[in-house]
Amino acid sequence: MKDKAIGILDRNRIMAISTVRPDGWPQTTIVGYANDGLVVYFVIFRGSQKFANIAADNRVSIAVGAEPPDIRLAQAVYAGAIASEVSEPGEREQAWRVLVRRHPNLAGAPQPDWAQAALMRAECQHISIVDYSLGLGHTDALHSIAEKGA
């Protein structure tokens, strides 16, 4: 199942990410991402509500999937994740390369000004996989990925 989740992440480039607002309500936005296995990288602005929400509560929820030509082919990944900023220069350089490979429109563009933008990592913890090819409504769950060492 872990490989299936990674395959779905590998085939897509846009995700919905939900953060927890100060009033407790969820806030969901769409961001471009790239993944290295079950670690998802994305860039956000430091002045954004999303950045403030993550700084206050680093638990996020992500959703990745594409609209299939037939509902019976639907596949998606939903995950609860822990988000943090990638601040170590070597890791940030590697994560930026991963993003540029997934998003060719970034090729040749300079890296963002890291004083204004943050390169973030979301480490997937609790994963659900929707796979309607196994039956409408079929869902599998991988719980506490980090604890199982999967």
C-alpha positions, 0 to 999 in steps of 0.5 A, spaced: 500 500 500 505 504 501 508 503 494 500 505 491 500 511 495 507 513 493 505 512 485 499 516 486 503 522 489 508 521 483 503 522 478 500 528 480 503 535 481 497 539 485 494 538 492 489 541 497 492 542 503 488 544 510 491 547 516 488 549 522 486 556 523 487 560 530 479 559 531 480 552 530 477 552 523 480 548 517 483 552 512 484 549 505 488 551 499 491 548 493 499 548 492 503 545 487 508 540 490 513 534 489 514 528 493 520 524 495 517 518 497 512 520 502 515 526 504 511 532 500 515 539 498 511 545 497 513 553 497 509 558 501 509 565 502 512 567 509 506 572 510 501 567 508 495 565 513 497 558 511 505 559 513 502 562 520 497 556 521 503 551 520 507 555 525 502 555 530 500 548 529 504 543 524 499 538 523 496 538 516 492 534 511 493 533 504 489 530 498 492 528 492 488 525 486 486 527 479 479 526 475 479 520 472 475 519 465 471 513 469 469 514 476 471 506 477 478 508 475 478 514 481 485 513 485 487 518 491 491 519 497 489 523 503 494 524 509 495 527 515 502 530 515 507 534 520 509 540 516 516 543 517 520 548 514 526 546 510 531 550 513 538 546 512 541 549 505 543 542 502 536 539 503 533 545 501 537 545 494 535 538 494 528 539 495 528 545 490 531 540 485 525 535 486 520 541 485 523 543 478 523 536 476 516 535 477 514 543 475 518 544 468 515 551 468 520 552 474 526 550 470 531 556 469 527 560 474 531 563 480 530 560 487 525 564 491 527 569 496 527 565 502 526 571 506 519 572 503 518 564 501 519 558 505 520 551 502 516 546 506 516 539 508 510 535 509 511 528 512 505 523 511 503 520 517 496 517 517 494 515 509 488 513 506 488 511 499 482 511 495 482 506 489 475 505 486 478 500 481 477 495 487 470 497 487 466 504 488 468 507 495 474 502 496 479 505 501 485 502 505 488 506 510 495 506 513 496 508 520 502 511 523 507 510 518 512 513 522 511 509 527 511 502 523 517 504 519 514 503 513 
